[in-house]
């Protein structure tokens, strides 16, 4: 199917075609008598026809690629992707823990968690609350950091003014992860007692629940959270390589050390810490995927052949060829496949050729009607994986589709799904459809991004957003007194701008009820992959 790409006329082809047409029209009287149409037309008529053909071609083909590098979409968008991009990044300011900076834009938030880590005599101030509660879970925070960084690595060059904001969002996380990994062979993976926190409905500024510190070490290993932390630090090192080389080197050195710990002391962190981390962020997929994922990011960040050798030797053992097509905070198999496929497609590392096949299997699982297709969609067209926080899979899949499309385009390759040829353009179309659904193209005509569009969720499952802000209500709101507001039908007083909520059910229904955490709770790992997807779409439609 390689010849398929020659069916479209490129800008250089257009020039050659027009020159040929011009020569034929102007000099056709030198052609044989059998060309009666050419003989019968006057020079003036030919020139008129030439203009008509030229205009038609330009209208059909657009301007040369130099002016429109992304001409696979018409330059008309129903949605303001740039506005959505801005808001998707602002959201992270609403999730900040610690001492807030002077340029904080989510102004209803205030300082919180200023003594985090004191119980263990370590500074763990900062980082992000993962969702609508006041616990800092290291596993999803690290994944959020990796995906924000990957968004910038692939599409940061398109972000214009938002690039600085995206870097700040990443640095707020990496500054914390550096604190959490300050001691060798130890990672502080959680701050807060989740069960006691969930028994309260209070603002982060008022927290009086135990700020219990949970760690992994040689005795209680956690290769999953350690591998993800190594991936996050390595990916972020690429983000800051030019803008802050010193910081970048610090990140990559720490990533190397953390990965060594993850690989040497193997085990799932929820085995030893089950009572603290389950059922909230249990490691259901095991730790093998994070070891492969961490090695892939370290290979990308360091170009050290040690990591390439690790991937080649351990890839199959770590489940590289598994057909699990879920990508999220727990399962990294698909992400590793896509990332490593770039090394083959773009960097021409032949030893990683099988990852193109693995990545193709994931793509084929998403294509309705194709061989190996397994994805489910709602009647309104939304990818549906599960009822609890389904949007995390929509945003992560959309990002992977756009990223893989970028790699395929660079390598002039396609995906073959058992006789069905899937092009990069098709992948972009699918991803755009999912993002558009999130932004309001759905049966309810509701945006699932808070603060975007005329209609969006008003009662999200989020303590800080639902309770009066410190500015509006300076007095402390005690642990249980907030539940009356949580259970009420009143809209949240504080708009958590840019937050993506769990989303509708498999029938496109969304009740917009605050107690419904499965559908109404936002999370950092739902937003992180969307940042890259929105940057791409905003640029594609000339909004950036």
Steps between C-alpha positions, in 0.01 A plus 500: 500500500804728488380644169189637665688808614571600139133549422496846654666780306775670698591866456802411283278269293254787462768725357614239248141423402418866443814557294410201285145623461621845403732358235222282359246782484730761355668276246232246415478629141821316434323174594361253238176580322326226699501730801196685365404661830843661530484629144154648540573704811632850477799604707271719711268209577793285595626762741155523662489123537852501639396750769196288581707182534761681710241644736327164531825329586591754767154482651514121512859464607538806719817706516841337485605294800754762603216724608272231646708213638185334639264503205313184594228706672309789345592823674162541656435370848178476690694515825749745644779253566735777609259608774460138607880456505543805723234373739632142503828634641343749744322203656827378651524820704175400668660169604815651651605414850750705697597867496335659198703739283418871442392428139235245608207541259248277679464767767231333715762247607740578788803338665453149638698204629788718621625242750479197271782257574576638844393171660789327320740796528497554125374794295204381295331836454363555149383273223140436396184364653404229254128567475218633718653401833797628699742207477822507301535163327844459343407239241240702304699820560804348330290380206346846471852644484608255232198578284530878540864466401421278201238755391769769498764278338272418206294819466669767713639664188141580399389641837631857461426691821357196676836322493621700801184412694533132409861500621391657828238229545767236446750667732245520782491121483871431442607727787286279722623173346858610564408546867327162506812326365763691696615190692656213302293182473200677652200675347233677700194393305208648693414783737169470683285222638255437217234331712494778758517766231202350321304504825513880484379757251728794565712747308871421462566829680317362806641148508516353848515133402829311554769582243636147520813444290527169313826383343650215302853375561708182480274324751175620342581528128281665241643456152176635350500840670881517488505416129234763431690756707815426300299543178362833623842639593657379174219639283508833684877522452432522126252782555761713681805397298522834320317739731675388821792260430609484864155395617474255212824328603380476860179334382672244279757410767220440748305300240797267449534441874127443551483253211790300644305475826182398314679224310718369783228471765207359310142484619162672477460780751144402585622164632671654802291816524159359419317650797622848403479504118213261426236523367600852395809438286571128518748373246270268308721453193812410697836677476641353178340766279654781707849346472470491120346848496771642726775341290343640183501854640855468629610376159336804344647740756856364517561315171700263717517160324461333841128578493458382142664173599272478806193541278624241249587243768201556730227621266318172457536406868352836598195446280584712197282289272198485729170581335365711784382816326436716807735793564482696823659564840523125571572333165781634279535219245338692213690819576829313498411339166424836340808667648735221392342485154636851443853372551437259212287723273687828538844416640519181286600274790435169323533298820173655623299414186260278693368800695349635177301175480400527866391860450305406187310239702386774736391720209307215339316437828351849471379486138133398477460213255871427470655167587583476872267792574397484864422858600150595609342834422190668641210575262634857488845379393704517822764234563375311804730287717338504843247689708750642750683806360467385140631831363852410612505235226348737246765766556792257515385316187448825308853606587646166390310514169633846416852408610508178301357684199796737529745209498327328208501820296871551566576146384249500208333192647145376558332243722363181348210355697441166332437645155374839619756773443496765772682824423636768731216721384247242622665496842480877523134492401421250776691702758331823397159336530578398859628845597198664336270273699669617820458863398129473423432299183291240680131414551472724809680791329702529818869575534670263740771760555396728785491864396505430126195566284150614597409180689728297724477303830396722791527256791836328463624264771775725635533630852672830431271587208177411683564676832518879546851628438719634781454847353120473519489306827817551710378289793604135508252245363522192719539143374142380487315830467585518132294194414176699504636704211642191327153341495318817396387591147662843509763570232864512607590857599859472370550412134784249462583633155618240250418193707398190303247295697446122491239546228177338383399136527487250214168650386632860491313588820645739757299589812737777624473396864776583748497168694549310173880484505513250211357752254548838670851491647791663312860380519844617392560189288186568296626846407868427438471313163235745377750786520700355211191410296357852534831658404506295181139580408534871581802519272336293225213746477720808504402602854861503622 
